[in-house]
Amino acid sequence: MNEKLFTVRLSQDEKAVEILDQTLLPNTIKYLRLEKAEDIYEAIFKLRVRGAPAIGVAAGFGMYVLAQQIPDEDYDVMLSCMERAGAYLNSSRPTAVNLSFAVKRMLKVVYDHTGLIKPELLPLLRVECMAIYNEDRAMCRAISENGLTLVKSGDGILTHCNAGALAATEYGTGLGTLLLGKELGYEFKVYSDETRPLLQGARLTSFELDHAGIDVTLVCDNAASLLMKQGKINTCFVGCDRVAANGDTANKIGTRSVAINAKYHGIPFYVFCPSSTIDFGCKSGDDIVIEERNGDEIKQLFFEKPSAPDGVKCFNPAFDVTDAELITAIITERGIARYPYTESLAKLFLR
Ligand code: MRU
């Protein structure tokens, strides 16, 4: 985002997490000041702040804000309160690994400094949450630069959900290459899937790209295969919420259909992934927990009247897992990994 808009940050007095309320976009720009654990949880659960990296950054800041409120200086009290806060925030959404990654990092600071009292721990926790934030910015920038090696000016690009600055910091991941490319004079023609049911593509991606002066066309999710057949799509760009060690990738529901369509049409399908979203503890996508959300999001949230009869059952998984073999490459801050990912990701990050 440009200077005037930010996604998530620590407030100036450092007593709150400040977020742009994404549920109100694109019509209203409103920032929220979150001080209580319940408010941070609610903001993540309701997708006021969303996108895997942004959730992680919010949780890191949240842990620091909550640490300041612990009413005792004693190490053991700090430890148990932080563990409780971490477990609570972590339970707000299950799929994006960045959330637990950030919580674990903040807790590790406490575990690594046994016996320190609150005034000694707080500066260390502050350093850690700022590191999570700054590392995300650096990763987004590096991913965006690596992505630029895969495209040329004039390309038609299909994107699903929102993986831009609203989902992370600064450039974002999946849209970072487009935003950085625009700054460097590239012209892209982007097709943004509206992304049912919460419309991240319509409300957020088209808003963000339009704001950056990028040519963006909004399409229904089910228009993708027609666009591909018409030759309008050169590549597909998506972000991710959790990448298993073998490259299976959880991202917004519908991503897998885009990948299958792309494979059929011989179009490269790229996943943009910061290392904070790789979960080497998950061997494959079968180990990834898929968040299921309230069915009212499908039939009610964006309609004046419900779009289906009262009582009709809804199945509303928020994510799906794209099989590794459907992914042309995974673009990370350390370089570009290609199938088979068990070897290529390990080579980039584990050796
Ligand atoms: O439910 P959301 O809006 O949090 O889902 C977000 C996505 O699926 C994004 O594509 C993903 O987090 C990548 S963000 C850089």
Residues whose N, C-alpha, C, O or C-beta is under 5 A from the ligand:
A	BS01	MRU	R50 G51 A52 P53 H160 C161 N162 A163 A167 A168 T173 Q200 G239 C240 D241 N251 K252
